[in-house]
Amino acid sequence: MKNLFSFLLISILLAAFSCKPKAPEKDTFIPIFSTYKTDSTGPAGPAAKNETYYGLLTPMEICVIFNRLAVPYNNATLNPVSNRDLYLSNSKAAINTGVYGVDFGYLKMFGFGQEVIDYMVTIREISNKLGIPDNMLTDPIRRVQNDLADPDTITNLMKNAYIDIENHLRQSGRESTAGLMMMGGWVEAMFIATQLVYNPLNPDAEVVQKIAEQKYTLTSLLSFMKNYYDDPVVVYYTKKLKFLKNYFDTFEIYFEKGDLEIDTDRQVLRSSGAKMTVTVETLNTIRDYVAKLRMEMVTP
C-alpha cells in the first residue's frame, strides 16, 4: 500500500523535524520511556538503526511487534466477517475495507488456512460495494488457494490488490473514499496494537515508541482528509481524529543528536532509538479512545 501513503511525505517531514534531534536540558526534559541502549560494554561502533514508516502502522509493522513479543493468536479482537453484509453505506464499506485489510495482515501471521481466505473474500465482497472491479481480488484469492505455504506470495498479492483499489478510486475521482479506507485501516491497526501488544502494567518501550510515533501519521491523515470536507462523513471523523490528536500533542519524542535519518526515497525515519515523555496514563487514554472510535466504525 506504499502508493496509498505517498501523500504523507511532506507533512511527515515537517513533523519529524519538529522532534528536536538534540537532547534538551536535563532539568526540562525527563524521558519516561527510552529505546536507546544503555549498555556501554563491548567494542564501540554505530548502533543498529530501526525504521519507521512515515505512513500508517501497516500490518507488516504490527507483525514485527507481535513476533518479537510472541503475542498469542486472538481472533476475538478482529472484526467478524459476518459483519460484511451489514455495511450498507459507501462510507461504512470504505472504512471497513481498511479494517478488514489490517485484520487479514494480522491473521496471516498465524497461518494460511481457510480463515485467511475468508477475510480475503470479505475484502473482495465489501469492496464490490465501492464499485471496485471484482477481478482485483478474485485473481489474488485464486492464486492464494494454490500458494498457501508461501507467505511472501500472500503479502505481495494483497499489497498489489490494495494498490489497485487505491488507484481505481483515485482515477474515478473518489479520493475521499480512499481516505476513509486508509483511516479505517489506521484505527484498526492502533486498536490491535493497543489491545494485544501494549501492556499497561509492564509497558514495553519499543511498543510505546511504535504507538507514540503514530502522532506523525495522525497529523498527516488529518492534513489529507481536510481536503475533502465536502463529504460529511469525512468531516465527522476528522473531528473525532482531532480530538484524539489532543492526547498525542501532550507528549514529545526526542532523538539523540545526529541519530535521526530521513529516507525520502523509501519514506522512512531511521534511528537507533527514541526518548519519549508520554505517560502510561496518556497511553491508556489513547487506548480507550481508539477502542471507542473503532467500535463505532465497525458497528453496522
Steps between C-alpha positions, in 0.01 A plus 500: 500500500801725461336703225202561723724671750708711261311817587632483856856595408499878536301524820693218666829670423374812673386297798829313518704818504284632783633214715821666603793265430716662767446406861335772710628616837474236768294721727239562230469157343465172684421210268254250640580242233818454298600242240865604491738230620677581826754215498841651431696173511655353190678661206390847400308527176187642345178366646260316273219723382135408474262630237161658546275573204368850466158361430262271677587229746481238229413134558864408440619743769249351740629153412853599602376603844285189539779265400746662740259479793353163403147632530253210480236467235174670597241533226243637747671837458430508126194623314293186423451421133130457577473879521586551134142478373383753759703793369247658266645849447803579286672667794465194724614276216806719441596518867466127553687413182795653685408326826479157338829558320683544830317201649618293205860610564469398864351160419764423240759488777339199662428278203371489146188291524136560430469797736751698295304425183176597675639845572623537143154409371351749745729775372395419144130502579501819705718680245247401233259737672745777411491405133841336510538255208460144621817373333724719718449256787363190326832433328703533823258269683538231234878522515505493879297179498787345306784662696393488863845387613667812362443799732690736271261417217200582717652826620594619154166403347301694759739794489452525125123456536477798734716708268260414216200595716660830596585581138148414387347731761732784406440461129125512559530820705426336836804601701283554808395134484867399487558722803222330697645160410843608623352646817321174575822306458693739725241487778486119482879478515505729803223294658689172458826656620348655812282200587734208429853641510495787748508385863417786741633303797839443339535727194762395250698806386514387137123452491454840664722656232296339219179636648646842581640544148150477362464868590684568171260286300196649669614851408543393138169317491321811624685714247380273220140471615449875534510521120167316483274690736226486236446144628307518832638163612854630456411808705350285774801271539746786463350653814541166678863472391576859602377416849732198504787718382464711815629203700797449267584869530559467874835324455820536301739259328871584495790348312864521600707748304600363161298181543189581296512429127220571252486279192277687258529234230369218719295734720637386833649651813811319617647519850658274759247605762284778637417672827136568579318705762173311458349367823320173562190703582510663156560167329200354682287795394607453137426128524151559638415774249618287207289210626186717511570646157567159351180360649305778332668428168437125493146518639255477205 
